[in-house]
Amino acid sequence: MTTPLTLNYKPRSCFLEAHRLIALKSTTALHIGASRRLGKTVFVSAIAAMRALVSTSDIAFIAPTLTQALNVGWRNVLDRLRDVPGLVVKKGEALIEVPAADGGTSTIRFFAGVDDGGAGGVRGYGFDLVIIDEVAQVGSDVYLNAILPTMSGRPNAQLITIGTFRSVDLMYQLHEDIDLAQGEHTITLPASTAGVEAGVFTLQELLAVADKMGGWGKPAFQREYEANRFVTDEEAIIDQALVRAAQERRHSEAMIRQLVQAYPVVVGCDPAPTSDRTIIVVRAGPAILRHVVMQAPTVQEIAHKLLATVREYDADALFIDNGAGGQGPAVMDICRSIGLNPVGVDFGGRPTTESDAYAYANRRAELISAVKTWTERSDCSIPPGEDILREMSAPRYEINSQNRLQVESKKAIRKRIGMSTDFLDALACTMATSALLDREEAVYTVRPRSPDGSRYQTDFEGLKHHRDGFVVLDEVFEPHNTNW
């Protein structure tokens, strides 16, 4: 008679639904956002131990750092398995071998998701179960390029992620992008419900914790204890709540007509390399009139789309990110050859004025700060969509050693959340017009060349009449005029 094994684990009530979902063969992924102090690591270590005991399996336990993986994950897994005979423990290899009920040997390997060269240690392995603890601290590129491939080709492979929400990051995306048809599920475990029901907290204790953190509604408490992923990251330069509010606003056609009369119509473009997407944004004051997404266009296609957009909206200014993977300057050259008058925006360059140079690390910080101010308007509107929300609220900021505001680089954001902020950069380009007005007191026009091809057509009188509050010089801007 086989002696039953005792697992050193008693599940809390808040994790019973998670156990039920994991037991289903149809479940391919389970993403859990949980309050602090619910015993997240104990839960996932028990899942690893149970899977290893039931059937021969290769299991990966990934934590943000190797210290966390070995000192926390390793210790918890061994604690669950302490009464199981026949364990082989190889801490030097970060490996535990477990005798399985079907006669085989399961392996549980421990990895770092951040400090191991981007979880490079998992490459070359194949796993039946991958557990990522504190997934919010793991980068999207690591997840997509190193972790996910380890489950390919494994029938009935499962992915379990767990953690506490931090911002618009990998964890946020996993919870937003689930596909129920593919067997993906999410569970959210707030302290005020799941924690209280499990006996981890009393409401009085939670109120005391909230008071110490500044109040129940404070973002830190909402994220860490109420598992609320929709609150703003304190390090984010643009408030997620303001973006959501702007996405819910709609301007009527009558209001749009008034805005177009009252504000200059500005086109901004973030031209990406040919393998990526290009975004064009058309803005009039608080309203984004249109945004265009072009997948892997050529520079010629971008330029001609800009020409069509400028003509369609009778735009007053065209700004192009001229540092976008080398495409910007080429797009600008073609735009000039077909009669447009673009102005380049160098995000890595100096801010517009000397006073701004003391406040901002570079032009990118200056213009994204302008976007931040714009989102604080009670009448601004932003197109709906989770991708746009993520882009707008993803960039973080810091005050650098020169006491200047510095915004997280596009490359760093892409590494962290797995997507590029193309829409935000195109919108930021439209903010360059206000800086130019402050500096030059001029609106750069983007109308086609006059019939003789010598100068750009302008309509300054009409511009003065329709664009209240904008001062326009009598001089026509020429792209090669170095006096500007």
C-alpha positions, -999 to +999 in steps of 0.1 A: +000+000+000+014+034-010+019+058+018+002+092+011+025+121+010+018+152+031+023+186+016+031+212+041+005+236+028-031+247+037-046+269+010-062+302+021-097+307+010-087+336-013-066+311-035-092+284-038-105+297-072-069+298-084-064+262-075-096+253-093-085+270-125-050+256-124-065+221-121-082+225-155-063+211-184-078+239-205-061+266-185-030+278-203-023+309-182-034+323-149-025+359-139-031+369-103-030+404-089-030+403-052-027+424-021+004+423+000+006+398+029-018+373+013+010+347+010+016+349-028+049+332-027+036+304-004+008+298-029+030+296-060+056+275-042+028+250-033+017+249-070+052+241-080+055+214-054+021+198-062+028+197-099+062+181-094+047+154-071+017+145-093+034+139-126+069+142-141+073+178-150+099+204-157+091+236-137+107+270-138+103+293-108+113+329-118+116+358-094+129+393-102+164+387-088+184+355-081+185+365-044+147+365-043+145+333-063+168+314-039+162+330-006+124+333-009+112+310-037+137+282-030+131+283+008+093+282+003+093+253-022+116+233+001+093+241+031+063+227+011+083+195+003+100+190+036+081+157+044+087+142+009+113+114+008+138+111-020+144+148-027+176+158-044+186+193-036+213+210-056+215+246-045+246+253-064+227+246-096+194+262-083+177+228-088+154+205-069+147+170-081+114+156-069+102+120-072+068+121-091+039+098-085+041+084-120+076+070-113+096+098-131+116+126-116+104+162-118+128+192-118+122+226-103+147+252-115+151+287-101+159+318-122+162+356-120+139+376-143+159+408-141+195+405-129+204+373-149+211+391-182+174+393-189+165+358-176+190+345-202+195+314-180+161+300-190+171+298-227+177+263-239+153+247-214+117+235-220+091+237-192+057+223-185+050+249-158+065+284-156+058+305-124+068+342-124+067+357-089+064+395-086+059+397-123+055+435-123+093+437-119+100+416-150+104+434-183+082+427-213+111+419-236+124+393-211+090+378-209+084+376-247+119+367-259+133+345-231+105+331-209+076+324-233+097+303-258+105+278-230+069+265-231+066+261-268+062+225-279+052+213-244+016+199-244-006+213-216+021+238-205+009+263-180+020+298-171+012+313-137+021+349-128+015+366-095+024+399-080+013+434-068+004+460-093+029+488-098+021+507-130+014+502-167+039+474-171+041+437-180+017+427-152-008+453-163-007+441-199-011+405-190-043+413-171-056+435-199-048+412-228-062+378-217-079+356-242-105+334-226-108+313-258-071+304-254-076+293-218-062+325-202-076+337-169-071+365-144-079+369-107-077+400-086-075+397-048-080+430-029-072+431+008-107+446+017-125+415+003-102+385-003-078+395+026-106+401+051-125+369+041-093+349+045-087+363+079-054+380+069-067+415+078-095+431+097-111+462+083-097+482+113-062+470+104-066+480+068-079+514+077-048+519+099-025+508+070-043+531+047-039+560+071-002+554+073+000+555+035-018+588+033-054+575+029-076+548+014-077+565-020-039+571-023-024+553-054+002+534-033-025+519-010-048+512-039-022+493-059-005+475-030-035+465-010-065+469-031-049+453-062-061+483-083-042+484-116-060+515-128-043+541-105-014+562-115+022+552-109+038+580-087+068+579-110+047+584-142+048+619-156+013+617-171-016+608-148-034+577-160-067+589-145-065+621-166-059+601-198-088+578-190-110+609-184-099+624-217-106+592-236-142+594-224-147+629-237-161+635-272-163+668-289-194+674-311-189+683-348-201+718-340-175+721-313-148+707-336-156+735-361-152+761-334-119+746-322-105+746-358-114+783-361-099+792-327-067+771-327-040+763-353-044+728-368-011+711-362+001+678-376+027+657-357+045+626-370+066+599-354+081+581-385+094+547-374+118+524-392+103+504-420+097+474-398+077+493-373+046+515-372+044+552-380+019+575-362+004+608-374-016+630-351-037+659-361-046+683-332-065+716-328-062+729-293-077+704-269-090+681-296-072+653-314-090+655-347-075+623-361-047+598-356-033+576-384-015+543-378+007+531-407+023+496-404+058+493-418+055+522-444+082+534-467+094+570-464+076+579-496+044+565-482+048+585-450+055+617-469+025+614-492+002+605-463+014+636-446+006+656-478-029+642-479-034+648-442-022+684-444-045+692-473-075+674-458-073+694-425-059+726-440-031+723-414-011+753-403+020+734-391+038+701-396+063+687-371+083+656-376+105+637-352+137+639-371+156+615-349+133+585-354+156+557-364+170+577-392+136+580-410+128+615-400+153+634-421+145+613-452+107+619-447+113+656-443+134+658-475+106+641-495+080+663-478+099+694-490+102+680-525+064+676-528+056+711-515+054+707-477+072+728-452+080+705-422+098+714-391+121+688-374+118+680-338+150+667-321+139+650-289+175+646-278+183+683-284+182+713-261+149+727-248+135+757-266+145+785-243+173+791-218+148+790-189+135+756-202+171+744-205+174+749-167+141+730-161+144+701-186+171+677-195+163+678-232+135+686-257+118+653-250+113+662-214+101+697-224+075+684-249+062+655-229+058+679-200+037+700-224+016+669-231+012+664-194-001+700-190-024+695-220-040+664-204-048+685-173-072+706-194-108+698-186-118+699-223-090+678-239-100+646-257-079+616-265-088+587-288-100+556-270-080+524-267-059+505-242-027+508-263-030+546-263-037+546-225-006+525-219+016+547-241+004+579-225+008+568-189+039+546-193+068+572-192+084+577-159+104+608-148+132+617-124+151+648-114+186+642-126+219+653-110+217+687-127+183+692-110+165+690-144+134+669-152+143+639-173+118+616-189+124+579-194+138+571-228+117+555-255+141+526-256+139+520-218+101+522-220+100+496-248+122+473-228+100+477-197+065+474-212+072+458-246+057+485-267+068+518-282+054+552-273+048+562-310+014+579-304+027+599-275+058+610-295+036+621-324+013+640-300+044+656-284+055+668-318+023+688-321+032+706-288+063+720-305+042+748-321+036+765-288+073+765-280+080+780-315+053+807-310+069+817-277+104+819-294+097+831-329+061+845-327+054+827-359+033+799-372+051+777-397+028+770-426+027+737-445+008+746-475+019+735-510+044+755-531+030+783-552+028+775-590+062+789-598+077+766-572+098+794-556+080+800-523+055+784-500+019+796-503+006+813-472-026+827-460-015+849-431-045+872-433-068+843-430-047+828-403-049+860-383-086+862-388-093+826-378-066+818-353-073+842-325-044+849-302-017+838-327+008+864-339+021+858-374+051+875-390+047+889-425+077+869-436+073+836-454+093+807-438+117+790-461+132+757-449+167+767-459+166+801-443+192+799-416+181+832-400+152+815-383 
